[in-house]
């Protein structure tokens, strides 16, 4: 099955399979992984300053023989750069690291802000959380589209409640919402909302991730055995069949090829059975550490303080 692309609301096309790079350089092989991936046919590369590996990705992209216009490069504004006056500088730093003139999508990585001096630290306290209105950051991102530094903009980890309040205020609507999606975190209601509002959904941690062991699920393994394939291929095929863009991570050439090319045609019953999995687990939830951020993934328990 050929890898298709989804048309974004600005008219550009996002490939439905991309290369995830979070923790992508743990084995020191990211430059080669990116080069191998692009040579295989990957065009969508998902990046972020928080991942601390964009210089390696930029080096790899410079070494591959693929025109820039054929690539689809995504990166993100991290929470310590949400103040409007910091947004363009943050993008310029991203472009410098990636050795690019523009991004295809710039996302807001999280819907909350921290004070600039926090940087990329993970060990801050609740006092570091800063009430920068989401729309102030978004308007600064819209201006970057006007300047031609990004082709379009999107969000990440945004729930439906936030989007419902945000969308009427946007001059440029989010083109995509990147969120954790896998068989143990299905987000069907949010996926439907995004589709109904012409927002393409991107799944990070589509195979479960470092805290969520989807690949050992007995149902997933049983379906994989029936199709003579891997549990990873089943999870990715289930997500792609739902119309979701996936960005799995691997440095193994065989896995990279399988992730990109080997779509499994699941039966309606198999789709239904996976959709009925009752386990619900997340890798990423700031609300675990801060009650002040409970609203991100638990909007029924707490309300977003600023839009």
Helices and strands as residue ranges (DSSP letters): E 5-7, E 13-15, E 18-19, H 30-40, E 44-46, G 49-51, H 54-63, G 68-70, E 72-77, G 79-81, H 84-98, E 103-108, E 113-114, G 116-118, G 126-128, E 129-130, H 134-146, E 150-156, H 160-167, E 176-180, H 188-196, E 200-204, G 214-216, H 218-226, H 231-241, E 245-246, H 253-261, H 268-275, G 286-288, G 291-296
